[in-house]
Amino acid sequence: MKFKASIDVMPLEALLDPQGKAVTQSMSNLGLNEISNVRIGKHITLYVDADNENDAKDYVDQACGKLLCNKIMESYSFSLEEI
């Protein structure tokens, strides 16, 4: 079976996000004062060949934990879609 994984990696809430802070300030400069607390992360899409959904989740979780996410500074979440 083939699965598509959509992964979101974000800086931990307790840590400063310099990119998000810069974008937040720019929103104000653009007259968009209603927008605040912007956080910038990354979105990753990958495809997994696995026997079942549980195996696919395990592979994606391993990839995130070992390579795609620095767990000291970031958190991740993902969804799977069978294709």
MODELLER restraints for C-alpha pairs under 7 A, 6 or more apart:
rsr = mdl.restraints
at = mdl.atoms
rsr.add(forms.Gaussian(group=physical.xy_distance, feature=features.Distance(at['CA:1:A'], at['CA:49:A']), mean=5.74, stdev=0.5))
rsr.add(forms.Gaussian(group=physical.xy_distance, feature=features.Distance(at['CA:1:A'], at['CA:50:A']), mean=5.51, stdev=0.5))
rsr.add(forms.Gaussian(group=physical.xy_distance, feature=features.Distance(at['CA:1:A'], at['CA:51:A']), mean=5.73, stdev=0.5))
rsr.add(forms.Gaussian(group=physical.xy_distance, feature=features.Distance(at['CA:1:A'], at['CA:52:A']), mean=6.64, stdev=0.5))
rsr.add(forms.Gaussian(group=physical.xy_distance, feature=features.Distance(at['CA:2:A'], at['CA:47:A']), mean=6.93, stdev=0.5))
rsr.add(forms.Gaussian(group=physical.xy_distance, feature=features.Distance(at['CA:2:A'], at['CA:48:A']), mean=5.66, stdev=0.5))
rsr.add(forms.Gaussian(group=physical.xy_distance, feature=features.Distance(at['CA:2:A'], at['CA:49:A']), mean=4.62, stdev=0.5))
rsr.add(forms.Gaussian(group=physical.xy_distance, feature=features.Distance(at['CA:2:A'], at['CA:50:A']), mean=6.36, stdev=0.5))
rsr.add(forms.Gaussian(group=physical.xy_distance, feature=features.Distance(at['CA:2:A'], at['CA:82:A']), mean=6.05, stdev=0.5))
rsr.add(forms.Gaussian(group=physical.xy_distance, feature=features.Distance(at['CA:2:A'], at['CA:83:A']), mean=5.73, stdev=0.5))
rsr.add(forms.Gaussian(group=physical.xy_distance, feature=features.Distance(at['CA:3:A'], at['CA:47:A']), mean=5.61, stdev=0.5))
rsr.add(forms.Gaussian(group=physical.xy_distance, feature=features.Distance(at['CA:3:A'], at['CA:48:A']), mean=5.12, stdev=0.5))
rsr.add(forms.Gaussian(group=physical.xy_distance, feature=features.Distance(at['CA:3:A'], at['CA:49:A']), mean=6.45, stdev=0.5))
rsr.add(forms.Gaussian(group=physical.xy_distance, feature=features.Distance(at['CA:3:A'], at['CA:80:A']), mean=6.28, stdev=0.5))
rsr.add(forms.Gaussian(group=physical.xy_distance, feature=features.Distance(at['CA:3:A'], at['CA:81:A']), mean=5.44, stdev=0.5))
rsr.add(forms.Gaussian(group=physical.xy_distance, feature=features.Distance(at['CA:3:A'], at['CA:82:A']), mean=4.37, stdev=0.5))
rsr.add(forms.Gaussian(group=physical.xy_distance, feature=features.Distance(at['CA:3:A'], at['CA:83:A']), mean=5.51, stdev=0.5))
rsr.add(forms.Gaussian(group=physical.xy_distance, feature=features.Distance(at['CA:4:A'], at['CA:46:A']), mean=5.89, stdev=0.5))
rsr.add(forms.Gaussian(group=physical.xy_distance, feature=features.Distance(at['CA:4:A'], at['CA:47:A']), mean=4.58, stdev=0.5))
rsr.add(forms.Gaussian(group=physical.xy_distance, feature=features.Distance(at['CA:4:A'], at['CA:48:A']), mean=6.39, stdev=0.5))
rsr.add(forms.Gaussian(group=physical.xy_distance, feature=features.Distance(at['CA:4:A'], at['CA:80:A']), mean=5.63, stdev=0.5))
rsr.add(forms.Gaussian(group=physical.xy_distance, feature=features.Distance(at['CA:4:A'], at['CA:81:A']), mean=5.14, stdev=0.5))
rsr.add(forms.Gaussian(group=physical.xy_distance, feature=features.Distance(at['CA:4:A'], at['CA:82:A']), mean=6.29, stdev=0.5))
rsr.add(forms.Gaussian(group=physical.xy_distance, feature=features.Distance(at['CA:4:A'], at['CA:83:A']), mean=6.67, stdev=0.5))
rsr.add(forms.Gaussian(group=physical.xy_distance, feature=features.Distance(at['CA:5:A'], at['CA:45:A']), mean=5.61, stdev=0.5))
rsr.add(forms.Gaussian(group=physical.xy_distance, feature=features.Distance(at['CA:5:A'], at['CA:46:A']), mean=5.33, stdev=0.5))
rsr.add(forms.Gaussian(group=physical.xy_distance, feature=features.Distance(at['CA:5:A'], at['CA:47:A']), mean=6.04, stdev=0.5))
rsr.add(forms.Gaussian(group=physical.xy_distance, feature=features.Distance(at['CA:5:A'], at['CA:78:A']), mean=6.58, stdev=0.5))
rsr.add(forms.Gaussian(group=physical.xy_distance, feature=features.Distance(at['CA:5:A'], at['CA:79:A']), mean=5.71, stdev=0.5))
rsr.add(forms.Gaussian(group=physical.xy_distance, feature=features.Distance(at['CA:5:A'], at['CA:80:A']), mean=4.60, stdev=0.5))
rsr.add(forms.Gaussian(group=physical.xy_distance, feature=features.Distance(at['CA:5:A'], at['CA:81:A']), mean=6.52, stdev=0.5))
rsr.add(forms.Gaussian(group=physical.xy_distance, feature=features.Distance(at['CA:6:A'], at['CA:44:A']), mean=5.99, stdev=0.5))
rsr.add(forms.Gaussian(group=physical.xy_distance, feature=features.Distance(at['CA:6:A'], at['CA:45:A']), mean=4.74, stdev=0.5))
rsr.add(forms.Gaussian(group=physical.xy_distance, feature=features.Distance(at['CA:6:A'], at['CA:46:A']), mean=6.89, stdev=0.5))
rsr.add(forms.Gaussian(group=physical.xy_distance, feature=features.Distance(at['CA:6:A'], at['CA:78:A']), mean=5.40, stdev=0.5))
rsr.add(forms.Gaussian(group=physical.xy_distance, feature=features.Distance(at['CA:6:A'], at['CA:79:A']), mean=5.41, stdev=0.5))
rsr.add(forms.Gaussian(group=physical.xy_distance, feature=features.Distance(at['CA:6:A'], at['CA:80:A']), mean=6.53, stdev=0.5))
rsr.add(forms.Gaussian(group=physical.xy_distance, feature=features.Distance(at['CA:7:A'], at['CA:43:A']), mean=5.64, stdev=0.5))
rsr.add(forms.Gaussian(group=physical.xy_distance, feature=features.Distance(at['CA:7:A'], at['CA:44:A']), mean=4.98, stdev=0.5))
rsr.add(forms.Gaussian(group=physical.xy_distance, feature=features.Distance(at['CA:7:A'], at['CA:45:A']), mean=6.16, stdev=0.5))
rsr.add(forms.Gaussian(group=physical.xy_distance, feature=features.Distance(at['CA:7:A'], at['CA:76:A']), mean=6.91, stdev=0.5))
rsr.add(forms.Gaussian(group=physical.xy_distance, feature=features.Distance(at['CA:7:A'], at['CA:77:A']), mean=5.83, stdev=0.5))
rsr.add(forms.Gaussian(group=physical.xy_distance, feature=features.Distance(at['CA:7:A'], at['CA:78:A']), mean=4.25, stdev=0.5))
rsr.add(forms.Gaussian(group=physical.xy_distance, feature=features.Distance(at['CA:7:A'], at['CA:79:A']), mean=6.73, stdev=0.5))
rsr.add(forms.Gaussian(group=physical.xy_distance, feature=features.Distance(at['CA:8:A'], at['CA:42:A']), mean=5.93, stdev=0.5))
rsr.add(forms.Gaussian(group=physical.xy_distance, feature=features.Distance(at['CA:8:A'], at['CA:43:A']), mean=4.69, stdev=0.5))
rsr.add(forms.Gaussian(group=physical.xy_distance, feature=features.Distance(at['CA:8:A'], at['CA:44:A']), mean=6.45, stdev=0.5))
rsr.add(forms.Gaussian(group=physical.xy_distance, feature=features.Distance(at['CA:8:A'], at['CA:76:A']), mean=5.49, stdev=0.5))
rsr.add(forms.Gaussian(group=physical.xy_distance, feature=features.Distance(at['CA:8:A'], at['CA:77:A']), mean=5.44, stdev=0.5))
rsr.add(forms.Gaussian(group=physical.xy_distance, feature=features.Distance(at['CA:8:A'], at['CA:78:A']), mean=6.16, stdev=0.5))
rsr.add(forms.Gaussian(group=physical.xy_distance, feature=features.Distance(at['CA:9:A'], at['CA:41:A']), mean=5.61, stdev=0.5))
rsr.add(forms.Gaussian(group=physical.xy_distance, feature=features.Distance(at['CA:9:A'], at['CA:42:A']), mean=5.28, stdev=0.5))
rsr.add(forms.Gaussian(group=physical.xy_distance, feature=features.Distance(at['CA:9:A'], at['CA:43:A']), mean=6.39, stdev=0.5))
rsr.add(forms.Gaussian(group=physical.xy_distance, feature=features.Distance(at['CA:9:A'], at['CA:69:A']), mean=6.54, stdev=0.5))
rsr.add(forms.Gaussian(group=physical.xy_distance, feature=features.Distance(at['CA:9:A'], at['CA:74:A']), mean=6.48, stdev=0.5))
rsr.add(forms.Gaussian(group=physical.xy_distance, feature=features.Distance(at['CA:9:A'], at['CA:75:A']), mean=5.73, stdev=0.5))
rsr.add(forms.Gaussian(group=physical.xy_distance, feature=features.Distance(at['CA:9:A'], at['CA:76:A']), mean=4.38, stdev=0.5))
rsr.add(forms.Gaussian(group=physical.xy_distance, feature=features.Distance(at['CA:9:A'], at['CA:77:A']), mean=6.78, stdev=0.5))
rsr.add(forms.Gaussian(group=physical.xy_distance, feature=features.Distance(at['CA:10:A'], at['CA:40:A']), mean=6.87, stdev=0.5))
rsr.add(forms.Gaussian(group=physical.xy_distance, feature=features.Distance(at['CA:10:A'], at['CA:41:A']), mean=4.43, stdev=0.5))
rsr.add(forms.Gaussian(group=physical.xy_distance, feature=features.Distance(at['CA:10:A'], at['CA:42:A']), mean=6.63, stdev=0.5))
rsr.add(forms.Gaussian(group=physical.xy_distance, feature=features.Distance(at['CA:10:A'], at['CA:74:A']), mean=5.37, stdev=0.5))
rsr.add(forms.Gaussian(group=physical.xy_distance, feature=features.Distance(at['CA:10:A'], at['CA:75:A']), mean=5.49, stdev=0.5))
rsr.add(forms.Gaussian(group=physical.xy_distance, feature=features.Distance(at['CA:10:A'], at['CA:76:A']), mean=6.29, stdev=0.5))
rsr.add(forms.Gaussian(group=physical.xy_distance, feature=features.Distance(at['CA:11:A'], at['CA:17:A']), mean=6.86, stdev=0.5))
rsr.add(forms.Gaussian(group=physical.xy_distance, feature=features.Distance(at['CA:11:A'], at['CA:41:A']), mean=6.48, stdev=0.5))
rsr.add(forms.Gaussian(group=physical.xy_distance, feature=features.Distance(at['CA:11:A'], at['CA:73:A']), mean=5.82, stdev=0.5))
rsr.add(forms.Gaussian(group=physical.xy_distance, feature=features.Distance(at['CA:11:A'], at['CA:74:A']), mean=4.24, stdev=0.5))
rsr.add(forms.Gaussian(group=physical.xy_distance, feature=features.Distance(at['CA:11:A'], at['CA:75:A']), mean=6.31, stdev=0.5))
rsr.add(forms.Gaussian(group=physical.xy_distance, feature=features.Distance(at['CA:12:A'], at['CA:73:A']), mean=5.72, stdev=0.5))
rsr.add(forms.Gaussian(group=physical.xy_distance, feature=features.Distance(at['CA:12:A'], at['CA:74:A']), mean=4.93, stdev=0.5))
rsr.add(forms.Gaussian(group=physical.xy_distance, feature=features.Distance(at['CA:12:A'], at['CA:75:A']), mean=6.00, stdev=0.5))
rsr.add(forms.Gaussian(group=physical.xy_distance, feature=features.Distance(at['CA:17:A'], at['CA:39:A']), mean=6.43, stdev=0.5))
rsr.add(forms.Gaussian(group=physical.xy_distance, feature=features.Distance(at['CA:19:A'], at['CA:40:A']), mean=6.24, stdev=0.5))
rsr.add(forms.Gaussian(group=physical.xy_distance, feature=features.Distance(at['CA:20:A'], at['CA:38:A']), mean=4.76, stdev=0.5))
rsr.add(forms.Gaussian(group=physical.xy_distance, feature=features.Distance(at['CA:20:A'], at['CA:39:A']), mean=4.46, stdev=0.5))
rsr.add(forms.Gaussian(group=physical.xy_distance, feature=features.Distance(at['CA:20:A'], at['CA:40:A']), mean=5.12, stdev=0.5))
rsr.add(forms.Gaussian(group=physical.xy_distance, feature=features.Distance(at['CA:21:A'], at['CA:38:A']), mean=6.57, stdev=0.5))
rsr.add(forms.Gaussian(group=physical.xy_distance, feature=features.Distance(at['CA:23:A'], at['CA:38:A']), mean=6.66, stdev=0.5))
rsr.add(forms.Gaussian(group=physical.xy_distance, feature=features.Distance(at['CA:24:A'], at['CA:36:A']), mean=5.64, stdev=0.5))
rsr.add(forms.Gaussian(group=physical.xy_distance, feature=features.Distance(at['CA:24:A'], at['CA:37:A']), mean=6.22, stdev=0.5))
rsr.add(forms.Gaussian(group=physical.xy_distance, feature=features.Distance(at['CA:24:A'], at['CA:38:A']), mean=5.49, stdev=0.5))
rsr.add(forms.Gaussian(group=physical.xy_distance, feature=features.Distance(at['CA:27:A'], at['CA:33:A']), mean=6.42, stdev=0.5))
rsr.add(forms.Gaussian(group=physical.xy_distance, feature=features.Distance(at['CA:27:A'], at['CA:35:A']), mean=6.61, stdev=0.5))
rsr.add(forms.Gaussian(group=physical.xy_distance, feature=features.Distance(at['CA:48:A'], at['CA:56:A']), mean=6.27, stdev=0.5))
rsr.add(forms.Gaussian(group=physical.xy_distance, feature=features.Distance(at['CA:50:A'], at['CA:56:A']), mean=5.34, stdev=0.5))
rsr.add(forms.Gaussian(group=physical.xy_distance, feature=features.Distance(at['CA:69:A'], at['CA:75:A']), mean=6.88, stdev=0.5))
rsr.add(forms.Gaussian(group=physical.xy_distance, feature=features.Distance(at['CA:69:A'], at['CA:76:A']), mean=6.88, stdev=0.5))
